[in-house]
Amino acid sequence: MRKQIVAGNWKMNNNTLETEALIERLIQHTLPEEVQVMVAPAFTQLSQTVNLLKQQPIMVAAQNMNAADSGAHTGEISASMLKGVGVHTVILGHSERRSLYGETDRLLQAKVSKAIAEELDVIFCFGEELHHRKENKHFDLVKEQLSSALFNLPKATWIQIVLAYEPVWAIGTGETASPEQAQEMHAFIRQLIEDQYDANLANQVAILYGGSVKPSNAKEIFSMQDVDGGLIGGASLNAEDFMAIVNAF
Ligand code: PEP
C-alpha cells in the first residue's frame, strides 16, 4: 500500500510567535497512524519547528534549497544547511518558485539531483497553468515537467521522491480541480512512470494533489484511487482545518 501524506506548505507565513501558537494547536490533535503528516515552515523557522516537533509524529520539510554545495549565493540555503538543522525533506518546483523566481525545469533537475545525492527526500511540485488546460496541453506540459526534472533519476532513488500535482489555476484561488480531473491526471502520471520505469515503481510512488484543498473537499479528492494525499497551502495555516484534512482519508 502506498504512503498517505498530508503536507502543509506555510509559505512566507508564521513568525516565531505564530509558529509556536500554530504548533501548540497542532499537537493537541491525535494523528491517524497511517497518514504521514508534514509541515514546511520558512527557513528562519525550521530550527524552531524541528525542536517543537521533536517528540511528535509530524515531519518538517523545507520549501526550497539551492543546488550548489556552498559559496557565493547570497540569500540561498544549501542541502547540508537543511540537514544541519534536522530537516530531511525539501519541497522543490513549487509553482510560486517557478513563476515568481524564474525556476526552470533545468534548474529543478539540478536541485532534485543535489537533494537526492544529499539523501534528502523531495516533494516535487508541477502542474499546468489555466491556458495549458484550455488549449488541451496540460498532459503534454506535465509530461515535459516530469521528464526534464525526474526521468533522468535511477529507479532506486525514487524511494526519495513524492510527487505533488498542483494545477497552477487552483493554487490559492479557491478553485479546485474536480476529483475526476485530479484522478485523471494522477492516473496519467502513474502511467508515465510505468512507461519510463515499470509498473512496480509506478504503483509505489505517492502522488499528492495540491490546489485549494479544504476540509470541505478533501475527503472527495482523497477518495480517488490515484490520489495519495495533499499538499496544502492556505488551509495549513489553521490547525483545525489542517487536521480536518489530515483526517479526511
Ligand atoms: C500550495 O501552495 O501548494 C497550495 C496548494 O496552496 P493552496 O492550498 O492555498 O491552494
Residues whose N, C-alpha, C, O or C-beta is under 5 A from the ligand:
A	BS01	PEP	N9 A170 I171 G172 T173 G210 G211 S212 V213 L231 I232 G233 G234 A235
